Amino acid sequence: MKFVKGAEVFNTAGERIGTVSRVVIDAKTSDVTDLVVERGALFKEEKVIPIQLLDPATEDRIILRETNQSVDDLPNYETTHYVRVDQKGAPYDNLETSYWYPPISFQTPAPGRMPAVPVELDTQTEPSIPEGRIAITEEQP
């Protein structure tokens, strides 16, 4: 079966699901394992569709086999999660030091929790395809 970027993907009822944006291959065998299908007009998302869900009987169109799994349940191509921002420089360059002196009329603090120190986070986005597979897309000249 031939996969072309921008080819439309349909379900068995003939409803348009999206268009092919990438092809995922196994790096060792060079076999096509998944298609990345772009969905939506305003809020775009890319879904990873295993090649086993495609109907091989149709050569002119890409049609998904009928399954009890919705396309919405398939994994997104990219996942975004939060990671801690790396400290730059020597280990002691960014060390925050604080001092505490008890007041003159020291009293025991009321029971409770100390406020947490805010942790600076950054987002990281990476493809969510299995290790050892490569997503191929058309290069722009």
N, C-alpha and C positions, 0 to 999 in steps of 0.2 A: 504494500500500500504506500502511496506517495503522500507526503504531508507538505503542504505549502503554507508559508506564513500568511495569515489573513484569511485562510479557508474557514468557512462557517461550519460550526458543529451543531447538530440537531439531536433531539431525543427521539424516541420511537414514535411519539405522537406528531412529529414534524415541527415542534416548537424550537425556535432558535435558542441555543444556550449561550453561544459566544463565538469568538474567533480564535484560531490558533496563533499564539504569540511566540512560543518556543517549543522545541522538541528536546526531550531529555533522553540521553543515551547512557548505556553502561560503559564506563571508561575502558574496561578490559575487553569486552566482546564487541563493542560498537553497535550493539542491538538497541533499537528504540524501545524504551521501557515506559515512558509517560509522555503525555502532551500537556502543555501549560496553556490553558484556555482563558482568554481575557473576557470578563463579563461586565455588564453595566455600561451605562452611558455617562451618567453624572458622577457616581461613586464607583470607580472601576476597581475590580479585584481580579486576581489571577488564581485559578484553581488548577491543582495538579490532578490529571485524570489518567489512571493506569491504562496501558494499552489493552489490557484484558477486557476493559469495559467497552471497547469499540466493536462495532459489527463489521467483520471483515468481508461480508458479502457485497457491500456497496463500495464501488471504486470511485464513483463520481462525487459523492458527498461523504462527510464524516458523520456517522450516526452512532449514538450510544446504544448499547444493549439495554433491554429493560431489566432493571434491578429494583430491589426494594430500598436501595440507598439513594437519597436525594443528592443532587449536585452540590447543594449547600453544605452537605455533611462532609464533602471531600476537603482535604487540607488546602489551605492557601499556599501559594508559591513562596511568599515571603512571610516570615514571622518577625514581629518586633517585640523586643523585651527590654527591660531596664537593667543596666549594669552600672557598677560603681565607676566613677571617674578616676582614672589612674593618677596617682601622685607623681609629680614630675620632680626631677632633681635628686639630690642625695637624700638618704633616709631621714635626716634630721632637718632638712630645709623647711618643710611645711608642718613641723611639729607645733601644735598649739599648746601653749603653757598657760595654766591658770593657777592663781594663788587664792587661798581662802584664809581669812583671818577671822576668828570668832569675835563677835561684838563684845563690848565691855560687860554688858549684863547678859551673858550667854545663857540661853535656855535651850532645852532639847527641842529639836524640830518636831513639828506635828507629823503624825504618821501619814504616809502617802508615798507616791512614787516621784522620783526625780524626773524632770523633763528629759526626754531623749535628745541626744546630740543629732542635729540634722545631718543626713548623709546626702552628699551631692550625687545625683544619678544622671545618667545619659541614656539615650535610646540606641539600641543596636539592631539593625535589620539584616537578616541573612536568609538565604534560600532554605526552604524546608523540604528538600529532596534528600533521599537516602545517601549516605556516604558512599563514594565510589561512582557516583553518577554525575553527569555534566549536562547543564542546560545550554542548548545551542540556540542562538538567535542570529538573525541576519545582520551582518556588519554594515554600518553606514559608510559610504565612500568619503 
